Amino acid sequence: MKRTILYLFFVIGSANLFAQDIFHTQLFTADMALKYRNEIGLSDQQVSDIKKIYQNQITEFNSLKWDLDVELEALKKLLKGAKVDEKATLAQMEKVMGMEDRLKRLKLTMLIQIKNKLTLEQQEKLKKVQTESEILSSDLITSLSENPRVLLKIDGMNSIEKQPLYIIKDSNGERTVPSVEDVDTTEIESVEVLKGESATEVYGKKGANGVVIIKMKK
């Protein structure tokens, strides 16, 4: 049952990686737009409008995020037992997924509204002035929690030519594993996904297809 839950988390997350690539190149956060307001020539009215868009969304966003954290804890408790109640666990996961979907919609609505306040010229300028690290670090698609989830599908991974490099970090140090099928989700503390240059700079050619670093609880 735990493997089934882990599989579902990976399937859902695989779409997030694809969406991140699209949204990083097409949309802009309020932080980005306001940080480079002078460089891209935002008017006072545009600055006010972007701040208002952010404020209108953030209250509902934070409230839903706090509720989601509570439901995630409930899901963890269901998974901790020696025997897992499959029906209750899947029902709880559906609840979590529904709340996450609402968070994504709120975030995407905000990003679209911000882009629509920028002229085409300002959008092109913003693409040029923002750094690669800022683009990669901006979470345009909201994670389930402050610690990102495992984001790649596991079942059938052997049939995929380009696999990421899986790294497990625990009390025994850091080690490479061929797959994550046997990872106990209840023991995961956090998951970090490295892509592109950020992956190859640390892990060389082995990280060319991305790196998934899973940190286990002590």
Secondary structure, DSSP 8 states (H G I E B T S, - for coil): -HHHHHHHHHHHHHHHHHHHHHHHHH---HHHHHHTHHHHT--HHHHHHHHHHHHHHHHHHHHHHHHHHHHHHHHHHHHHSSS--HHHHHHHHHHHHHHHHHHHHHHHHHHHHHHHTS-HHHHHHHHHHS-HHHHHH--SS--SSSS----S--TTGGG-SS--EEEEEETTEEEEES--TT--GGGEEEEEEE-THHHHHHHGGGGTT-EEEEEE--
